[in-house]
Structures are given as C-alpha cells and as structure tokens.
Amino acid sequence: MNPHHLTHHHLHHLTHQVKLSAGRSADIQLCWATAGVMAVSAGDGSVRLWDTDTGDNFVLSLKTGLGFKDNESIMCLSYCHTKNVLCAGTGFGRMAMWKYEPQSRPPDASLYAPLDPEKDWALQAPTTLAGQIKQMAWGSSQSLLAVNTVRDVHVLYEQAMVTSYDDQVCVVQVSPKQLQIHVFSAGTEVTLDAGQQVSYPGAPQLLDGPADLSTGQQVRGVHNSQDNILVWNSSNMAVFQLNADASAASRIGSWEGDNEGGAVRDNSVIVVEADVIT
C-alpha cells in the first residue's frame, strides 16, 4: 500500500508504505475510520488501524467471549462518521461493531504518559444475520446500515433498549427479540424470546410454544403490570401472563395493527394506533 501526499502544485509524493499479508488480494478490505486513520483487514479475524499522520498502528480483534469464533474471518468494513462506529461483517454472518470513544486522561496522569489507542474502541455484542456478509454501507440521515448477504439485503437501524417496571416486576430488553422479566417479590427470572420461542430457565417444558410476533421484527416497546407483559413492534402486539409462582410466562393473546404504543393494567390493554387510542 503506497499512500501519497498531494501538494498545492498538484504533485504527489510518497508519505508512508505498509506491506499487507493476505492469502488473496481480494481478501484485503479497507476504509477510512476517524480523521487520518485507515482501517485494514487482510481476511482474518482482526482489523488493523493505521494513523497516517503519525505512522502508529494497532489491532482490533474479535473476542470469543462476545460470541465470535476463533476461525471467523472479516469479509468487509464500513465506518459511520455520525455514530463513530466501525462495522465489520464476517463469513459467519455476524457484524462486529467497535464504538469509538476517545479516552480522557486521568487528572493524576502525566501529560507525557502515552494512552493506549486500542482502548478508544469498544467492541459491542454482535448482530447476527443468515449467510455470509459480503458488503455493508452506511447511509441516509438516520445512519441506516445496508448489509448484503448475497441472497438478501438487510437495512438495519439502531434502537435504544426498552424497559418497564411496575409492582416489583421489571422487564428489560436484552437483545432485539429477547426480554428478561425479573420478579423481585418472588426472586424469579423469566426470559421471553419474541422472535422464536418462550424459554423459562429451570422450567420443565414450554408453556405456550412459539411466541412469534408474526413478522419476526424486533421488540419496539414493552409495558407490564404485576401479572401481565405487553410486547409490541410496529405491526404486532402480544400479551404474556406470569404463572402463579412467577416462574414462567405464557402468551395469552396477540393481534396485528399499526402500533405506536400501548399499556396494560389489570385485565385491560390500551393500544395507540396513529391518532386512535383503544
């Protein structure tokens, strides 16, 4: 790789030269990350960040502790300047996202003590799609991420996790399709998977089979009472009920609609659709 510097006389000269090692030239992926920093992957499970101003470089690696595999290879790279996120797509259909947050120097640290630039990049839990991720690109004013898995193109967006609390029952979203229900009065915990099945840690069997929200979309909102949990996305709503000892939950109803919000109180459900409250 031979970067050149363009002068005001429209001439250029070599500034840095880096030798990359890869099985095939097609395995090498690169993109600009932060100002003056280039991200390069040679088809393995790591990304090398190279500061073209200082010549310094360091490596970001996939972590098995977050669900990545030892033999997982990076297929493509893309950086979002508005979110300060470097995204890498792998051959196993996982998206690795590093959030860039520059370190602040501790008050008692020496001004001359070097900071580790790798610690500026925090690897997030992966998002998984079906198939190899061949291409990805950020776009639109909403910073949407388009992902090409050969057979399909997915458009993804970021959403804050939703929560709800009422009467010693707390519901927390832990993934796009999964909720954890903590019942403090009973000391129990129940996990709901809104995209596949309802699972109950320690329970002998599933109570209600699949808890599919029809479209498989991620959870957009949740509200709960002491006994019931209302879950919705843009086109479906479902109500789950805790059993007597709060060790499990079963789905007791679901319906389609253009949902903007909702609430559950005792045996009543309030639904907001466009300008209508029912």
KAVENDA-V491326 format. One record per residue. N is the residue number from 1. NEAR is the number of other ideal C-beta (glycine too) atoms within 10 Angstrom. Layout:
[[N | NEAR] [N | NEAR]]
This chain:
[[1 | 12] [2 | 8] [3 | 13] [4 | 11] [5 | 11] [6 | 9] [7 | 9] [8 | 5] [9 | 6] [10 | 6] [11 | 9] [12 | 11] [13 | 8] [14 | 9] [15 | 12] [16 | 16] [17 | 8] [18 | 14] [19 | 5] [20 | 14] [21 | 9] [22 | 14] [23 | 11] [24 | 8] [25 | 9] [26 | 8] [27 | 16] [28 | 15] [29 | 20] [30 | 16] [31 | 18] [32 | 13] [33 | 26] [34 | 17] [35 | 9] [36 | 11] [37 | 19] [38 | 21] [39 | 23] [40 | 20] [41 | 23] [42 | 19] [43 | 19] [44 | 17] [45 | 20] [46 | 15] [47 | 25] [48 | 17] [49 | 22] [50 | 20] [51 | 17] [52 | 17] [53 | 10] [54 | 11] [55 | 10] [56 | 12] [57 | 15] [58 | 15] [59 | 9] [60 | 20] [61 | 13] [62 | 24] [63 | 13] [64 | 11] [65 | 7] [66 | 12] [67 | 14] [68 | 18] [69 | 13] [70 | 7] [71 | 9] [72 | 20] [73 | 19] [74 | 22] [75 | 21] [76 | 20] [77 | 21] [78 | 22] [79 | 20] [80 | 19] [81 | 13] [82 | 9] [83 | 15] [84 | 16] [85 | 20] [86 | 24] [87 | 25] [88 | 30] [89 | 26] [90 | 21] [91 | 17] [92 | 19] [93 | 18] [94 | 21] [95 | 21] [96 | 27] [97 | 19] [98 | 22] [99 | 13] [100 | 18] [101 | 11] [102 | 12] [103 | 10] [104 | 8] [105 | 11] [106 | 9] [107 | 5] [108 | 5] [109 | 10] [110 | 8] [111 | 5] [112 | 5] [113 | 8] [114 | 7] [115 | 13] [116 | 8] [117 | 16] [118 | 12] [119 | 11] [120 | 17] [121 | 22] [122 | 11] [123 | 18] [124 | 13] [125 | 13] [126 | 20] [127 | 18] [128 | 14] [129 | 17] [130 | 9] [131 | 15] [132 | 17] [133 | 25] [134 | 13] [135 | 15] [136 | 21] [137 | 14] [138 | 16] [139 | 12] [140 | 10] [141 | 6] [142 | 9] [143 | 14] [144 | 14] [145 | 23] [146 | 15] [147 | 23] [148 | 18] [149 | 17] [150 | 10] [151 | 8] [152 | 10] [153 | 10] [154 | 16] [155 | 11] [156 | 16] [157 | 10] [158 | 12] [159 | 11] [160 | 6] [161 | 12] [162 | 17] [163 | 12] [164 | 21] [165 | 13] [166 | 16] [167 | 12] [168 | 12] [169 | 22] [170 | 16] [171 | 24] [172 | 15] [173 | 23] [174 | 12] [175 | 16] [176 | 18] [177 | 20] [178 | 17] [179 | 26] [180 | 15] [181 | 23] [182 | 16] [183 | 21] [184 | 13] [185 | 10] [186 | 14] [187 | 8] [188 | 18] [189 | 16] [190 | 25] [191 | 14] [192 | 25] [193 | 15] [194 | 27] [195 | 18] [196 | 12] [197 | 14] [198 | 22] [199 | 14] [200 | 21] [201 | 11] [202 | 9] [203 | 14] [204 | 7] [205 | 6] [206 | 14] [207 | 16] [208 | 14] [209 | 10] [210 | 11] [211 | 24] [212 | 18] [213 | 21] [214 | 12] [215 | 12] [216 | 13] [217 | 16] [218 | 19] [219 | 23] [220 | 19] [221 | 19] [222 | 23] [223 | 21] [224 | 24] [225 | 20] [226 | 14] [227 | 18] [228 | 22] [229 | 24] [230 | 24] [231 | 29] [232 | 27] [233 | 21] [234 | 13] [235 | 14] [236 | 20] [237 | 21] [238 | 21] [239 | 19] [240 | 29] [241 | 16] [242 | 22] [243 | 15] [244 | 8] [245 | 9] [246 | 21] [247 | 16] [248 | 24] [249 | 25] [250 | 16] [251 | 20] [252 | 11] [253 | 12] [254 | 16] [255 | 13] [256 | 11] [257 | 17] [258 | 11] [259 | 19] [260 | 16] [261 | 14] [262 | 21] [263 | 17] [264 | 23] [265 | 14] [266 | 9] [267 | 9] [268 | 9] [269 | 18] [270 | 13] [271 | 19] [272 | 17] [273 | 14] [274 | 9] [275 | 6] [276 | 10] [277 | 12] [278 | 9]]
